Amino acid sequence: IASTGVDQPSTRAREKRRQALIWLNRWSYSTPDILAKALGLQPKAGPRLAKALIERDLAIEIHSGSKAGYQKRQFNEATGRFQVCGRYLLILSKSGKTTAMGLDNKTGAPYENPVKAPQSIGHNLMAQLFTAHMLNEKEEDGTPSYTDFTTEQMLRRKSEDGVKQPDMILLDYKNRRVAIEIEVTGKN
């Protein structure tokens, strides 16, 4: 996700929020850790970024309904300890979706509830992690190896029903499209 090349701390924070909205718009959901990796931030910055998006009513947390997602902890007054209260995903709020659609030159994923298919959440998060890793790869001269991506959800929106789509398409620095499929189970 291209940066607008900014230097002031408040402007950088605004830019990272913009990039996070685009990421969430394209993937439908994510986790703070993956957002941090995708945006080239330190891991601890992911939860702060998620909190900023939630406080601005641009994103919400939903229970994932699966073993995938990030752990949320709450302080238990009775025990005086933190306890895990489930696995969560970060998704765009309706106002976040509207804002993101105005920021991105690509059509994002349809506004859908990812909990409808909890079995695919882990696979999708792996695809996001791979995409984040590839977007941070550099050529010998320091230019990014990959400059943009399209998700399976975005491709499905434009294709006929039943047509198999790759998990993502990466656009390399020479404008070549590279289709990627993540396999988590053995196939014959």
N, C-alpha and C positions, 0 to 999 in steps of 0.2 A: 504494500500500500504506500503510495508515494507521499513523501513529506512535502510541505510547502516551504521548507528551508527557513526556519525561524530561530531566533536567539534568546529572546527575553524569557525568563522562567514562566511567567503567567501565560505567555503566548505558546511556549512549548507544551505546557499542561493542556491548553485548549486544543493544540494540534494532536496530542496523544488521545484525547477524548474523541476527537473527530475520527482518527484512525480506528479506534476501538468500536465506534458506532458502525463504521463501514465493515469491519470484520464481523461483528454480530449480525449485521444486515445480510451479509453474504452467506454465513453459516447457520443462521437461526438461533444458535446458542453457543456458549463457550464457558470457560472457567477463567478465573483471574490469573492463574499461572500460565495458561496458554496465551491469554492476551498479552501478558508481560513479555513472553518469548517472541510472539509475533511482532510486537512493536519495538523490540530491541531494548527492553527495560530490564532492570535488575528484578529478580524474582519477588522481592518484598514489595515492589511497586504495584504488582498486580492487584492485591487486595485494596490498596489505596485508590487505584483507578476505578475498580468496581464500586467502591463506596461513593466516589465522586459521581459516577454515572447514576447510581441509585438516588443519591441526595438531590440530583438535578432532575429527577423523574424521567430519566432517559433509559433506564434499565430496571429490571426487577429480578429477584431471586425466586426460583421455583424448585420444589422438591423433584429430584430426577426420577424417582420411582425405580431406580436400578442401583447397581453397585458402582456405576460411573458417576462422575461429577466431583465436586470438591466438598470436603467435610466442613460442616458448620458446627461451631461449638458455642455453647451458652454456659454462663456461670450459674451454678446451682447453689442458691443461698443456703439450703439445708446442709449440704456437704462441704461447702466452701471450696468447691473444685469446679473446673470446667468439664463439661461432658459433651460428647458428640451427639448431635441431634439430627443426623441424617446427611444425605448427599444432595447437593444442590447444583443448579445450572444458572448461569446469568443469561437472560434474554432481554430483548428490547421491549420497553413499554410501548404503548401505542404512540405516545408523543416521540419516543426515541426512534421508532420505525419511520414516522413522518420526517423527522429531522435527518435520519440516515439516508432516506430516499433522495433528499435534496442535496446531499453531499457526494453521493456516489454516481459515477457516470455509467455504472452497470446496474442492471435490474437485480435486486437482491433476491434472496430466497423468499418464498411466500410466507406470510405471517402464520405460522403453525405452532401448535403445542408439541414440543419434542417428546413429551411423556406418552404420546399416542403410540410410539414405537420404542419402548425402553430398551429393547434388545439391540437397537442400532446406535444407541448413544455412545457406548464405548468405542465402537468402530469409527464413528464420526469424529470423536475427540482425538483418536489416533491419527486420522487424516488431517485434522487441524494441526496437530503437533508436527507432523511431517511437513506440512505446508509452511508453518512458521519457521522450521529449521531451514528449509530450502530458500525462503525469502531472505534469510540472514546470510546465505552463502555469498562469497565474493570471488571475483575473478582475480588473477594475478595483479592487475592494475588497480584493484580496489573497487571496481564497479560491481554492482549487484549482479549475481549470476541470473537471478529470476526477478522480474519486475512486477508481475501481476498474476492473478489467479482467478479461476472461475470454479465454483463448487458444483457438485452433482445436483444439488437442489436447484441451482440457477439453470443448469442445463435441462433438467426435467421440465421446467416451466416452458421451455421453447420446443420440446420434442413431442412426438406422438406418444400416446400411452403404450407402455410395454417395451419401449426402446431402451436397451441397457445403456447407461451412461457411466463414464469413469468417475472415480471418487472426486477427482479434481483435475483441472488442466492448468498447468503452469506456463507462463509466457516467459521465455528466456530473453536475455539482453539483445539477442539478434532477432527478436520478434517471432521465434519459432514456438509452436505450441507443443507441449509435452503432456500427454495423458498419463495419469497415475491411478493405479488401482491398488488399494490396500487389502491384502488377504490375511485374515485372522484365523481361518480354518483351512485345513488341507482340502484341496479339490482334485478330483481325478482328471 
